[in-house]
Amino acid sequence: MSGTGDPQPPSGATALKRPRRRRRGLRITAWVAAGVVLLGAGGAGYLYFRLNGNIHSVDIDSALGRDRPVKLGNGSMDILVLGSDSRSGANRGYGHDSGTARSDTAMIVHLAKGHKKASVVSIPRDTLINRPACAKPGGGTAPAARQAMFNSAYEVGGPVCAVKTVEKLTGLRMDHYVEVDFTGFKDLVNALGGVPLTTTSAINDAKSHLTLAAGTHTLDGDQALGLVRTRHGVADGSDLGRIQLQQAFLKALMDRISGLGLLTSPTKLFSVADNATSAVTTDTGLGSVGRLMGLAQSVRNLKSGHIHMVTLPVRYAPADRNRVQPIEAKAAMVWAALRADKPIPAAAVQGSAADKVDAGKIVRPSASASPSASR
């Protein structure tokens, strides 16, 4: 996921490659889980207490106090979505870690006023930022650090430090927080009966254990996890390319959820809601089924076609081509648009290293697919 990285090859196209298993990524899986929770939990009130008991939450508001950006106050909402790379417990099958975890996925989801449109900004895990001082979960303080990797914030201070770092970086108040891990992601995809999509070219990546021919597939949990982790089997092999691939997968998953008719199938609905609430960690503001149901109602008209996904505008770091740096002027355009509750302008991402990658074209949603098609 976020190891030390390979020596930089002659071309910058393969920057951000990693040989180590322990820092491979989910990038998009946290928002995947959040989407399932928000769209699936709404009809499960009759099993409120069981689902409510599934949810783990963190009191981020109390921990951060008043030194935060002000709320926008117009009905829009910003949610920080993280995917943890922990290899403990059920996640041991994905490699060994040293007892710590980093935020291998980082996305800011901005729900516009009315919640019928959304902007999603992915932050590359190896983006060099100035990390603020943070309280450590076990006691003590992690000092502020200049030019630290973005995903180190979660490692040193957990969800609270991750939120604090994002707020310092963006000037945006994070209204909520959602986190998921490998196993939770797989279980959610399986509960949905897989996710149909079409690959425009073959994907073969031994490192993520994924082999897909070009064509239509319905991916199960293991295959979906392989897809959102794959890097070596697509396009230029970069981490920025993998983010685009995951964004394309998210749209396929959103279409899957919309097409399942969960509210007409109590059994399927409960399966999805049970897996979803077990998979996520949230802030206390979302830490109950009732609160999730309220948010679900507010986004019931949000469709994948109304979600604009971008990657934070970045350039490769001159001192280490395995790292990236924000393009400050363009990043400022992104954050200003979200603060004004306006669409992110195209000029904000033009010229970014991520803008030069087209891995997202390899995957597109599929209207329907046979479950056997992926075998």
ZIKA-V185904 format. One record per residue. N is the residue number from 0. RES is the residue in three letters. SS is DSSP state (H for helix, E for strand, L for the rest). OMEGA is omega in whole degrees, -180 to 180 (* if undefined). Layout:
[[N RES SS OMEGA] [N RES SS OMEGA]]
//
This chain:
[[0 MET L -178] [1 SER L -179] [2 GLY L -175] [3 THR L 174] [4 GLY L 178] [5 ASP L 171] [6 PRO L -176] [7 GLN L 176] [8 PRO L -177] [9 PRO L -179] [10 SER L 177] [11 GLY H -174] [12 ALA H -177] [13 THR H 178] [14 ALA L 179] [15 LEU L 175] [16 LYS L 179] [17 ARG L 178] [18 PRO L -171] [19 ARG L -179] [20 ARG H -166] [21 ARG H 180] [22 ARG H 175] [23 ARG L -164] [24 GLY L 170] [25 LEU L -179] [26 ARG L -171] [27 ILE L -166] [28 THR H -179] [29 ALA H 178] [30 TRP H 173] [31 VAL H -179] [32 ALA H 180] [33 ALA H 179] [34 GLY H 179] [35 VAL H 179] [36 VAL H -174] [37 LEU H -177] [38 LEU H -175] [39 GLY H -173] [40 ALA H -172] [41 GLY H -177] [42 GLY H -173] [43 ALA L -176] [44 GLY H -178] [45 TYR H 175] [46 LEU H -174] [47 TYR H -171] [48 PHE H 178] [49 ARG H -179] [50 LEU H 180] [51 ASN H 180] [52 GLY H 179] [53 ASN H -166] [54 ILE L 173] [55 HIS E -177] [56 SER E -179] [57 VAL E -179] [58 ASP L -177] [59 ILE H -178] [60 ASP H -179] [61 SER H -178] [62 ALA H -176] [63 LEU H 178] [64 GLY L -171] [65 ARG L -177] [66 ASP L -175] [67 ARG L 174] [68 PRO L 180] [69 VAL L 175] [70 LYS L -179] [71 LEU L 172] [72 GLY L -179] [73 ASN L -179] [74 GLY L 174] [75 SER L -174] [76 MET E 176] [77 ASP E -177] [78 ILE E 173] [79 LEU E -178] [80 VAL E -179] [81 LEU E 170] [82 GLY E -180] [83 SER E 178] [84 ASP L -180] [85 SER L 177] [86 ARG L 179] [87 SER L 176] [88 GLY H -177] [89 ALA H -179] [90 ASN H -177] [91 ARG H -178] [92 GLY H -178] [93 TYR H 176] [94 GLY L -177] [95 HIS L 170] [96 ASP L -175] [97 SER L 179] [98 GLY L 177] [99 THR L 178] [100 ALA L 176] [101 ARG L -179] [102 SER E -176] [103 ASP E 173] [104 THR E 174] [105 ALA E 180] [106 MET E 171] [107 ILE E 179] [108 VAL E 179] [109 HIS E 175] [110 LEU E -178] [111 ALA L 178] [112 LYS L -176] [113 GLY L 176] [114 HIS L 175] [115 LYS L 177] [116 LYS L -180] [117 ALA E 170] [118 SER E 179] [119 VAL E 179] [120 VAL E 176] [121 SER E 176] [122 ILE L 179] [123 PRO L -174] [124 ARG L -175] [125 ASP L 175] [126 THR E 179] [127 LEU E -177] [128 ILE E 173] [129 ASN E -176] [130 ARG E 179] [131 PRO L 173] [132 ALA L -177] [133 CYS E 173] [134 ALA E 176] [135 LYS L -180] [136 PRO L -178] [137 GLY L -179] [138 GLY L -178] [139 GLY L -176] [140 THR E 172] [141 ALA E -176] [142 PRO L 175] [143 ALA L -178] [144 ALA E 176] [145 ARG E 178] [146 GLN E 175] [147 ALA E 176] [148 MET E -177] [149 PHE L -174] [150 ASN L 177] [151 SER H -179] [152 ALA H 178] [153 TYR H -178] [154 GLU H -175] [155 VAL H -174] [156 GLY H 176] [157 GLY H -177] [158 PRO H -177] [159 VAL H 180] [160 CYS H 178] [161 ALA H 179] [162 VAL H -180] [163 LYS H -180] [164 THR H 179] [165 VAL H -180] [166 GLU H 176] [167 LYS H -179] [168 LEU H -169] [169 THR H -171] [170 GLY L -179] [171 LEU L 174] [172 ARG L 175] [173 MET L -178] [174 ASP L -178] [175 HIS E -177] [176 TYR E 177] [177 VAL E -180] [178 GLU E 177] [179 VAL E 178] [180 ASP L -177] [181 PHE H -173] [182 THR H 178] [183 GLY H 179] [184 PHE H 180] [185 LYS H -178] [186 ASP H 179] [187 LEU H 179] [188 VAL H 179] [189 ASN H 179] [190 ALA H 178] [191 LEU L -176] [192 GLY L -180] [193 GLY L -179] [194 VAL E 177] [195 PRO E 173] [196 LEU E 179] [197 THR E 174] [198 THR E -177] [199 THR L 173] [200 SER L -178] [201 ALA L 176] [202 ILE E 178] [203 ASN E -178] [204 ASP E -179] [205 ALA L -177] [206 LYS L 178] [207 SER L 176] [208 HIS L -178] [209 LEU E 173] [210 THR E -180] [211 LEU E 172] [212 ALA L 173] [213 ALA L -179] [214 GLY E -176] [215 THR E -178] [216 HIS E 165] [217 THR E -173] [218 LEU E 171] [219 ASP L -175] [220 GLY H -180] [221 ASP H -179] [222 GLN H 179] [223 ALA H 178] [224 LEU H 177] [225 GLY H -179] [226 LEU H -177] [227 VAL H 175] [228 ARG H -171] [229 THR L 177] [230 ARG L -174] [231 HIS L -175] [232 GLY L -177] [233 VAL L 171] [234 ALA L -174] [235 ASP L 179] [236 GLY L -177] [237 SER L 177] [238 ASP H 177] [239 LEU H 176] [240 GLY H 179] [241 ARG H 177] [242 ILE H 178] [243 GLN H 179] [244 LEU H 180] [245 GLN H 177] [246 GLN H 177] [247 ALA H 178] [248 PHE H 180] [249 LEU H 179] [250 LYS H 177] [251 ALA H -180] [252 LEU H 178] [253 MET H 177] [254 ASP H 179] [255 ARG H -180] [256 ILE H -178] [257 SER H -175] [258 GLY H -175] [259 LEU H -176] [260 GLY L -175] [261 LEU H -176] [262 LEU H 178] [263 THR H -180] [264 SER L -178] [265 PRO H -179] [266 THR H 179] [267 LYS H -180] [268 LEU H -179] [269 PHE H 179] [270 SER H 180] [271 VAL H -177] [272 ALA H 180] [273 ASP H 178] [274 ASN H -177] [275 ALA H -178] [276 THR H 176] [277 SER H -171] [278 ALA H -169] [279 VAL L 165] [280 THR E -179] [281 THR E 166] [282 ASP E -178] [283 THR H 177] [284 GLY H 175] [285 LEU H -168] [286 GLY L 174] [287 SER L 178] [288 VAL H 180] [289 GLY H -180] [290 ARG H 176] [291 LEU H 178] [292 MET H 178] [293 GLY H 178] [294 LEU H 178] [295 ALA H 179] [296 GLN H -177] [297 SER H -179] [298 VAL L -174] [299 ARG L 180] [300 ASN L -180] [301 LEU L -180] [302 LYS L -177] [303 SER H 180] [304 GLY H 180] [305 HIS H 178] [306 ILE E 179] [307 HIS E -176] [308 MET E 177] [309 VAL E 171] [310 THR E 177] [311 LEU L 180] [312 PRO L -176] [313 VAL E 170] [314 ARG E 177] [315 TYR E -178] [316 ALA E -178] [317 PRO L -177] [318 ALA L -178] [319 ASP E -176] [320 ARG E 172] [321 ASN E 178] [322 ARG E 176] [323 VAL E 177] [324 GLN E 175] [325 PRO E 168] [326 ILE L -165] [327 GLU H -177] [328 ALA H -179] [329 LYS H 176] [330 ALA H 179] [331 ALA H 177] [332 MET H 179] [333 VAL H -176] [334 TRP H 178] [335 ALA H 179] [336 ALA H -180] [337 LEU H 179] [338 ARG H 179] [339 ALA L -179] [340 ASP L 179] [341 LYS L 177] [342 PRO L 177] [343 ILE L -178] [344 PRO L -179] [345 ALA H -179] [346 ALA H -177] [347 ALA H -177] [348 VAL L 178] [349 GLN L -179] [350 GLY L 176] [351 SER L 175] [352 ALA H 180] [353 ALA H -179] [354 ASP H -177] [355 LYS H -179] [356 VAL L -178] [357 ASP L -179] [358 ALA H -178] [359 GLY H -180] [360 LYS H -177] [361 ILE H -177] [362 VAL E 174] [363 ARG E -180] [364 PRO E 177] [365 SER L -176] [366 ALA L 179] [367 SER L 179] [368 ALA L 175] [369 SER L 180] [370 PRO H -179] [371 SER H -175] [372 ALA H -177] [373 SER H -175] [374 ARG L *]]
//
